[in-house]
Amino acid sequence: MSGVEGVIVFLLQNIREYAVRFGSRYIDTLVEFLDDETRASGIQQRLRPFRPQISIDTEAVVHEVMTRLAEELPTHVDWRNVEQEVRDILPTYDARAHKRFRDIAYFLLDLFFDQSGCSNFFTETPSDIANLKLVPTDTTVSRVIAANHSSNIDDILVGDLADSLGLGLGHFAAGANLMFLPEVERIMKELNVIKVKRSIGEGEQARLYKAILGKTCEVMTNRGEDFIIFPEANNRQGARTRNGTLRLPERLRVVDGILDSAKDAIMIPVAVSFSRVPEYYKLVHGRGTYYFLRHRRHSLRLHRDNMEGNGVVRLLAHSLLMSYRDIYGRACASVGEPFSIKEFLSSHPDTAEPARLVAEESVRRIAKVKKVMPSHIVAEAIEGTERISIPHLSQQVQVEIDKVVEYHRKTFASEPNFSYEFGMGPRTVMEVGLRDIGLMHIIRRGQMFFRHRVLVNDRDALAYYGNMTDHRLYSPDFDNKVCVIGAGQWGYTLAYLIGSKFLSDPGYRRHSIVIYDTRREITDGLKEKGVHPLFFQGMQAPKIVYPKFSYKDAISNAKVIIVATPSSQFEMVVDNICKYASRDLDLVIATKGFARETAELLPVAARKKIEKSKLTHHIHIAVLSGANIASEVIRGEVCTTQLAGQSAERIAELKKLLENSRFIVHTSADPLGTSLAGAAKNPYATMYAAAKSLGMGENYLGEFVMAATEEIIRLGNAVGANPKTFTESHAWWPDLHATSMAGRSGKFGAVLGQKRTSRRAVQSFLEKNGTIETYDSIASLHRLAQRMGVKMPIVELGYEMIHEDAEPSKAKFEHAILAQPREKS
């Protein structure tokens, strides 16, 4: 090994140790700096007397957890490792650290929030007293504060809220990823934080860890320990809301453990609202982690009276910290009505997922009391426009206020919780809201011809603040769950249409929609930015559309599954549906093509796999096919499609789900014919475009369409389809025309008709378009026709040109028409 290589190996082996040492020194220095700033601010003199927590008896808890686990876990587990995991989860509370960081937390809240006081540093009035009186004072009963999660500062905010209300310091559950340094882990555990591993997978070790965590929380609940949780953080969309809405949780490991306890626990819902969230850029756009540092409220000034006895670095740090005074604007917390978990569940005895039900009830009570701020209303009033005049905006503000009032009266039978500015009229609400979102550079104010107006700089950020007025609960797993598999252009378009309907139609309030794709970059893009990373740039997905990251999560408990994948993946998708489906459901086949291995129609292939799986629940198969150019459908142009299935009742329900005023859904009782029409239109569109590119006359092209229709009718009769599907429905003619004129298959035919060999044509087309539907579908169509003994001269010519590299010519196209049988089908 050379000297250079030896140095590199040494550095790689020791880089973590060096990073830990450097990070620990940095953390210590930062804490000392904040300590000094806190003392200099004099805020300690304004605080309530400090009351330390009673630390848990670690050894007793470990012993009890191990005893209970011994009754449930197999004997072959590594018990030494199990004990280490329990100790790793438990906090190591330290009263001195608690007091120190309590003071720092109050100082930071006083600094970052507008007009912060001491005893009531982020609420407007000492309200919610009636709800607080319902909280038992018995310290042997666990109290669980459940708060919504919007900002990085929520932990400090809710922790100090609990302190100011005399509820003490409950146990936060923090991901192990936050404890990235030993010094950080030590501090967090001294502040009563429970360490939780979040990304643990689904294997045996994951199940073991879940059992350990659940049993630890159960024992702590039995001992009357308090908890502080963010139900929304248990969501694969990310810990904090990415679009401003309230979300229901997906994973509830800590709550599962609390529910397993024999003792009761009291849930205390806490709703937190911000007039400004400086981290919005990272949340909305998925980038710009430190973008919020640009939004200083005050300029960076070095004061001479602070220079004495301070180094230059300390002086700069102080000045920088002070420049962020009031960066969050105002934060308002409201306490919802507490409830006993045991009593609540006793009124819902049949629930299969009690933890999810408890969390949903907590978030519902948060939604009821969550404060509505001027910035939320103004953003909602502006959203959807690039510019708006001040007089018009004032009117829209009143319209949005009325909407919020109406929703709360219908949903919660109560008035919404408005901040105090709303009592001063819509004009004041507008001015305060414009100031707040203007400070975030989301909008700017301008003037044209003496007319004042507001211009939008960041539409996505505006939607984020506007969504904060929306107190509807969004869950990926409501009982009426729709799952779209395949997030290509057509799958995303269907999710977009259905999600928009769920948002606009009150009848779908308890529905959810998820979308899954095997391409992780697409689901990650939808999660981070809410837009498709490849198509429809700038078209934000409806906030109710949730990306999923596995077949199991997507399919489980779905009532409707729409498959919009390439046909090459279809059979694998059906295998996963059979594996993970857990109820009766509708399988809507929006994929066009044939089964890759057998060249069967997709409904036939799906039915065979379902029957082979011997499922205990029923799967109704429907087919969705028609002239569906995704870019036109998603833009709202008038389009039609055909939905076919054998159950008239189920087809009627699916029609209601898919249809809107611009997307017309026609129904049929012929799923085989509808599927065949959608699968065959690509080869015929390619051949039509190739003939046109070759210079065939208009008479020939007209006869070509008639001959293609006769061919597909003959094959349809052979496979049991209804001939009228190809002459009197919306599945064949509109789709063939649209694909010939504007589809990829038509474009490929135009290239093929330029007298190129298929090899050159395929290579040239793939370089520009990435995929060719006709390539596989014409091979399957040719194979199916031969198997059924059906003569199809156009298909035979297409197969020879594309798969056998035959050169296209006018004579060959003419022969394809002349060779047609003279008898009508």
Protein Blocks (a to p, Z undefined) as FASTA:
>chain_A
ZZklmmmmmmmmmmmmmmmmmmmmmmmmmmmmmmmmmmmnommmmpccddddddddfklm
mmmmmmmmmmmmcfkbcfklmmmmmmmmpccddfklmmmmmmmmmmmmmmmpghiafklm
mbfbdghklmmmmpcfbfkbccddddddfbfklmmmmmmmmmmnonopadddddfklmmb
fklmmmmmmnopacddfbgojbfklmmmmmmmmmmmmmmmmnopacdddfklmcckbjbd
fklpacddfbdfklmmmmmpmbdcdddddddddfbdfklmmmmnopakllmmmmcfbdcd
ddfklmgopafklmmmmmmmmmmgoklopadddddddddfklmmmmmmmbcblmlmmmmm
mmmmmmmmoccdfklmmmmmmgopabdcfklmmmmmmmmmmmmmmmmmmmnopacdddfk
lmnojklmmmmmmmmmmmnomaccddeehiacdddfblmlmmmmmmmmpmcdcdfkbfbd
cddehjafklmmmmmmmmmmmmmmmklmmgccddddfblklmmmmmmnopafkgoghiac
dfkbccdfbfklmmnopabdcdfbdfklmmmmmmmmmmmocbdcddddfbgcddfklopa
fklmmmmmmmmnopabdcdddddddjddfklmmnopacddddddfblklmmmmmmmmpcf
klccdddfblklmmmmmmmmmmmmmmmmmmmmnopafklmmmmmmmmmmmmmmmmmmnop
afklmmmmcklmmmmmmmmmmmmklmmmmmmmnopafklmmmmmmmmnopafklmmmmmm
mmmmmmnopacfklmmmmmmmmnopacdfklmmmmmmmpcfbdZZ
